[in-house]
Amino acid sequence: MTKRTFGVIGLAVMGENLALNVESRGFPIAVYNRTSTKTEKFMAERAKDKDIKAAYSLEEFVQILERPRTILVMVKAGSPVDAVIGQLKPLLEEGDTIIDGGNSLYEDTERRTRELETAGLGFIGMGVSGGEEGALKGPSLMPGGTEAGYKDLEPILTKIAAQVDDGPCVTYIGPGGAGHYVKMVHNGIEYGDMQLIAEAYDILKNCLGLSAQELHQVFSEWNETEELNSFLIEITADIFKYTDPETNSPLVESILDAAGQKGTGRWTVVSSLELGVPIPTMYAAVNARVMSSFKEERVAASKELSGPGSSKYDGDKQAFINKVRDALYCSKMCSYAQGMALLSKASEQFGFNLNLSECARIWKGGCIIRAGFLDKIKQAFNDNPGLPNLLLAPEFKESILSRQDAWREVLVAANTLGIAIPAFSASLDYFDSYRRDRLPQNLTQAQRDYFGAHTYERIDKPRGEFFHTEWTKAAEKSLQVGSTD
């Protein structure tokens, strides 16, 4: 029997689809799943007549792979990945490579890289985005690890990745956990993007009273624009036209308003706090999902807590729709700017040496956040690799400045009518904070020094010089000096 070029462990939908993707590009595949009935079903149905060989033990799986072996692990992040690696490790030989294609925490990937490379094995932590369809037809791939290890995999990865006008949606991301870190931030941006779209929907539906058919039309038109053309806008338009066969009404209105999460958005927020990088749009998106989960409590509260007398907008309907479109684009720009700023800081802190232009480029196809304006982001960092913030790139600066009046009007209207818009608000707060040369944290620093002697810097002294005031004594002295008694 001909040895297999590539192996896949884990036959959930993503694992199956990636295996079929690799096989369709001309690479003989071996597959293994812990539950043999799952393997049998896959071989009898989706893998029938494909160049795929099933193994029913890890020992058999390893033996039918050609050396050096390349094994893609597609199991649940966390301890299941460690368990598979632990079972594989004694069966492998020097030079073999394990790829973790799940949503693993980058710190786990760093640890696994050290452990496996010490044993003479290669390890690649690879972010995979695109969902079920992307995995089958061409995802965006974010592999991190040793560059030599990536070069060995490059012939396969460039074939199975999504293809766009400037190449396959895969590139070497960086050492250690770089690939999974970039995928984590990708998912954080995805959280923000989805929440912003949900808020736009909330405003259009509840302030303007748009029907599902009208919402389908609006989002379809937005998807034709240069600013908002994207996968998420496209699928949102599709969602509004789907009729529930049980109720004969739009299915979206029958779906419980309690959103789940798998952790990557939360990890992004935690990392941003540790690195000291503000990403308020993503914070708001994560918090919105958490708030949504309090369904029963919210229902009870809705009977006790009232809002404004009216939730209906009484101005020009089409003009307001256009303003919501502009507000959505401005907010999206801020969300992506936050994500790229976090990647830049992580690259510096962890030695990832990320190419932000390439990160934007490989997100142009296959992945969930693929969007037309990613080409502009790619170009912005290509023109200026040291760009401190995306909002300072000429293209984006002009776009946001020309739309900020509409953006502000939408937020005022939503707040006046009692519609919660946490991500829209967080995005505007980010813009207003970033553009101001002076913020009120001078008072915060004075308070910290007052109660904890934490010291402060002065605007009229060099940075790095710290001062402390005995505030109580100073206040008493000031009172005495100012007394007229």
TANORBEL-V401836 format. One record per residue. RES is the residue in one letter. OMEGA is omega in whole degrees, 0 to 359 (999 if undefined). D_FIRST is the distance of its C-alpha to the first C-alpha in Angstrom with 1 decimal. Layout:
RES/OMEGA/D_FIRST
RES/OMEGA/D_FIRST
//
This chain:
M/177/0.0
T/179/3.8
K/181/6.3
R/181/9.0
T/191/12.3
F/180/14.7
G/178/15.3
V/175/18.2
I/180/20.1
G/185/22.9
L/163/22.8
A/188/26.5
V/181/27.4
M/179/27.1
G/177/23.7
E/184/22.4
N/177/24.1
L/177/22.9
A/179/19.2
L/178/19.9
N/181/21.9
V/181/19.2
E/182/16.6
S/179/19.5
R/174/20.0
G/181/16.7
F/177/14.7
P/189/11.3
I/167/12.5
A/180/12.1
V/177/15.2
Y/174/17.3
N/183/20.8
R/178/23.2
T/186/24.2
S/180/21.4
T/177/23.5
K/178/23.3
T/181/19.6
E/180/19.6
K/180/22.3
F/182/20.6
M/182/17.4
A/185/19.8
E/188/22.1
R/183/21.6
A/182/17.8
K/179/17.7
D/176/15.9
K/179/14.9
D/184/11.8
I/179/11.9
K/179/9.9
A/173/12.6
A/183/13.2
Y/169/16.4
S/179/17.4
L/178/17.7
E/178/16.3
E/180/12.9
F/181/13.2
V/183/14.0
Q/183/11.2
I/177/8.4
L/177/10.7
E/180/11.1
R/353/14.6
P/187/17.2
R/176/16.2
T/187/18.0
I/177/18.8
L/179/21.3
V/181/23.4
M/178/25.3
V/182/27.6
K/181/31.4
A/178/33.3
G/185/35.0
S/177/34.1
P/178/30.8
V/179/29.4
D/181/30.8
A/180/29.3
V/179/25.7
I/179/26.2
G/179/27.7
Q/182/24.8
L/191/22.2
K/181/24.4
P/182/24.0
L/186/20.2
L/181/20.0
E/182/20.8
E/180/23.4
G/177/22.6
D/184/20.5
T/173/22.1
I/176/23.1
I/174/24.6
D/183/27.2
G/179/27.6
G/179/30.3
N/181/34.0
S/173/34.5
L/186/37.9
Y/179/37.9
E/175/39.6
D/179/36.7
T/177/34.3
E/181/36.6
R/181/36.5
R/178/32.7
T/181/32.4
R/184/34.8
E/185/33.1
L/179/29.5
E/176/30.6
T/181/32.7
A/178/29.6
G/180/27.8
L/176/25.7
G/177/26.0
F/179/27.4
I/172/28.1
G/189/30.4
M/172/30.0
G/179/32.4
V/179/31.0
S/178/33.7
G/180/33.7
G/184/33.3
E/183/30.9
E/179/31.3
G/179/31.0
A/182/27.8
L/188/26.3
K/180/28.1
G/179/28.8
P/166/30.5
S/186/32.7
L/183/30.9
M/183/32.9
P/174/30.8
G/183/32.7
G/178/31.9
T/182/31.7
E/178/31.9
A/177/29.4
G/178/26.9
Y/181/27.7
K/178/27.3
D/182/23.7
L/188/23.2
E/181/25.5
P/178/23.2
I/186/21.5
L/180/24.8
T/178/26.9
K/186/24.7
I/181/24.7
A/173/28.3
A/181/31.3
Q/177/32.7
V/188/36.5
D/181/39.0
D/172/38.7
G/179/34.9
P/182/32.1
C/175/33.4
V/176/31.8
T/174/33.3
Y/185/33.3
I/182/35.8
G/185/36.7
P/172/36.1
G/184/35.6
G/184/36.3
A/182/37.5
G/179/34.8
H/176/35.6
Y/179/39.3
V/177/39.2
K/178/37.4
M/180/40.0
V/173/42.8
H/181/41.2
N/175/41.3
G/176/45.0
I/178/45.9
E/176/44.1
Y/181/46.4
G/181/49.4
D/182/48.5
M/179/48.0
Q/178/51.2
L/178/53.2
I/178/52.0
A/179/52.9
E/175/56.4
A/176/56.9
Y/181/56.1
D/180/58.5
I/183/61.3
L/182/60.8
K/189/60.6
N/177/63.3
C/181/65.7
L/179/65.5
G/182/64.5
L/176/61.7
S/179/59.9
A/180/56.1
Q/178/56.4
E/177/58.5
L/176/56.1
H/181/53.3
Q/181/55.4
V/183/56.4
F/175/52.8
S/178/51.5
E/178/54.3
W/181/53.6
N/178/50.0
E/181/51.3
T/179/53.2
E/185/52.0
E/190/52.9
L/177/51.1
N/184/48.2
S/178/45.3
F/184/42.5
L/176/44.6
I/180/47.7
E/182/45.6
I/176/44.2
T/177/47.7
A/179/49.2
D/182/46.6
I/184/47.3
F/181/51.0
K/182/50.5
Y/180/48.4
T/179/50.6
D/181/50.1
P/181/49.9
E/185/51.7
T/183/54.6
N/177/54.6
S/181/55.3
P/183/53.2
L/184/50.3
V/182/50.8
E/178/54.2
S/182/52.8
I/180/50.4
L/182/51.7
D/176/52.9
A/187/51.2
A/177/48.3
G/175/45.5
Q/183/43.8
K/173/40.8
G/185/42.4
T/176/41.5
G/178/44.9
R/178/46.6
W/180/44.7
T/179/45.8
V/180/49.4
V/180/49.2
S/180/47.8
S/178/50.5
L/179/53.2
E/182/51.9
L/180/51.8
G/179/55.1
V/181/54.0
P/175/55.6
I/189/53.3
P/179/55.7
T/178/54.0
M/174/50.9
Y/184/53.1
A/181/54.9
A/178/51.7
V/180/50.4
N/180/53.9
A/177/54.1
R/178/51.0
V/179/52.5
M/182/55.8
S/183/54.3
S/178/52.9
F/188/56.5
K/184/56.8
E/180/59.2
E/179/61.4
R/178/61.6
V/179/62.6
A/181/65.4
A/181/66.5
S/179/66.7
K/183/69.5
E/187/71.4
L/181/70.9
S/178/72.1
G/179/71.3
P/181/73.3
G/180/75.3
S/176/73.2
S/183/69.5
K/178/70.0
Y/184/70.2
D/178/73.2
G/181/72.8
D/187/71.2
K/183/67.9
Q/178/66.0
A/180/67.4
F/176/66.1
I/180/62.6
N/179/62.5
K/176/63.6
V/176/60.9
R/180/58.4
D/179/59.9
A/178/60.0
L/181/56.3
Y/179/55.4
C/181/57.7
S/177/56.2
K/178/52.6
M/179/53.5
C/180/54.8
S/179/51.7
Y/178/49.4
A/179/52.0
Q/180/51.8
G/181/48.0
M/177/48.0
A/178/50.8
L/177/48.8
L/180/45.8
S/180/48.2
K/179/49.7
A/179/46.4
S/179/45.2
E/185/48.3
Q/187/48.3
F/179/44.7
G/181/44.0
F/182/41.4
N/184/42.9
L/171/42.1
N/186/42.5
L/176/44.2
S/178/44.1
E/176/40.3
C/179/40.2
A/183/42.3
R/184/40.2
I/174/36.9
W/182/38.7
K/180/39.8
G/173/36.7
G/189/34.3
C/184/36.3
I/182/39.0
I/179/41.9
R/186/41.1
A/181/44.4
G/186/46.2
F/174/48.4
L/177/45.5
D/177/45.8
K/177/49.4
I/177/48.3
K/183/45.8
Q/181/48.6
A/180/51.1
F/173/49.0
N/179/48.0
D/183/51.8
N/182/52.7
P/180/50.0
G/181/52.7
L/185/54.0
P/180/55.3
N/182/55.1
L/182/53.7
L/179/57.1
L/175/58.7
A/185/56.6
P/181/59.0
E/184/57.0
F/176/56.7
K/180/60.2
E/181/61.8
S/185/59.7
I/179/60.8
L/181/64.4
S/182/64.9
R/189/63.6
Q/179/65.0
D/178/68.1
A/179/66.1
W/182/63.8
R/179/66.8
E/180/68.4
V/180/65.4
L/178/65.4
V/181/69.1
A/182/68.8
A/179/66.0
N/179/67.9
T/183/71.2
L/173/69.5
G/178/67.8
I/180/64.1
A/180/62.0
I/186/60.2
P/182/58.9
A/174/56.3
F/182/58.6
S/180/61.4
A/179/59.2
S/179/58.1
L/177/61.7
D/179/62.8
Y/180/60.1
F/183/61.5
D/177/65.1
S/184/64.5
Y/185/62.6
R/182/65.2
R/181/68.2
D/178/69.6
R/180/71.2
L/186/70.0
P/181/72.0
Q/169/70.1
N/177/73.2
L/178/74.7
T/180/71.6
Q/177/71.9
A/178/75.6
Q/181/74.9
R/179/72.3
D/181/74.7
Y/186/77.5
F/184/75.8
G/181/73.5
A/183/74.7
H/180/71.4
T/181/73.2
Y/172/72.8
E/181/72.8
R/180/75.5
I/182/75.3
D/177/78.1
K/179/76.5
P/175/73.4
R/180/70.1
G/174/69.3
E/184/72.9
F/185/73.3
F/177/76.5
H/178/77.7
T/171/80.8
E/193/82.8
W/182/83.0
T/179/85.4
K/180/87.9
A/180/87.5
A/179/88.1
E/180/91.2
K/179/92.6
S/179/92.0
L/180/93.9
Q/179/96.7
V/184/97.0
G/183/96.9
S/177/99.5
T/180/102.8
D/999/104.6
//
